[in-house]
Every structure is written in structure tokens, then in C-alpha cells.
């Protein structure tokens, strides 16, 4: 049972999430023979003020 966590700064639209989930599920089916019915993709949208690279915040 694959579990994929996608963490991004900011927000994604529902359409973007759907396309990303489809691409990830297709890839796992093609390359690892993992069923889409058992693949979980979780989106974690983080505000830029809560994420930094080094000492620089993204928001």
C-alpha cells in the first residue's frame, strides 16, 4: 500500500491536486505494479510563513 505525501508552500487548486494524484498513481502502477485502489496521496499545503529555507521564510 503506497502512501505518498506531497508537501508544498502555498495552495494548489483542486484540479492541480487531481492531476498530480493521477500522475503519481499512474507512475506507481507502471513502475511498481501497485494498484491505484491501494495508493494514497496526501497533500499538505503549508503557508509560506511556516516554511523556511535556511533562515529565509517563504512568506
C-alpha atoms as one frame of an Amber mdcrd trajectory, in Angstrom:
protein
   0.000   0.000   0.000   1.889   3.106  -1.209   1.466   6.291   0.791   2.791
   9.449  -0.877   2.992  12.766   0.936   3.151  15.914  -1.205   4.133  18.976
   0.792   4.043  22.371  -0.926   4.375  26.012   0.030   1.081  27.729  -0.679
  -2.119  26.341  -2.133  -2.902  24.089  -5.061  -6.220  24.095  -6.883  -8.433
  21.019  -6.788  -7.628  20.459 -10.484  -3.870  20.589  -9.806  -4.213  18.093
  -6.950  -6.266  15.755  -9.137  -3.657  15.833 -11.925  -0.766  15.278  -9.501
  -2.578  12.391  -7.784  -3.300  10.811 -11.164   0.332  11.153 -12.289   1.655
   9.650  -9.043  -0.850   6.781  -9.111  -0.121   6.056 -12.781   3.618   6.037
 -12.106   3.321   3.628  -9.179   1.138   1.324 -11.264   3.558   1.400 -14.229
   6.845   1.148 -12.380   5.981  -0.770  -9.199   2.815  -2.641 -10.189   0.949
  -1.007  -7.282  -2.834  -0.808  -7.634  -4.415   2.630  -7.788  -7.078   1.327
  -5.402  -4.423   0.911  -2.723  -2.390   4.071  -3.401  -2.870   7.030  -1.077
  -1.726  10.570  -1.924  -1.917  13.234   0.780  -1.457  16.943   0.115  -0.037
  19.147   2.853  -0.261  22.834   1.966   1.973  24.936   4.195   1.755  28.707
   4.482   4.979  30.389   3.404   5.341  31.974   6.839   5.641  28.441   8.282
   8.375  27.213   5.936  11.925  28.438   5.564  14.984  27.586   3.507  17.859
  28.205   5.827  16.999  31.456   7.587  14.695  32.803   4.836  10.935  32.311
   5.225   8.961  31.770   2.036   6.136  34.043   3.160
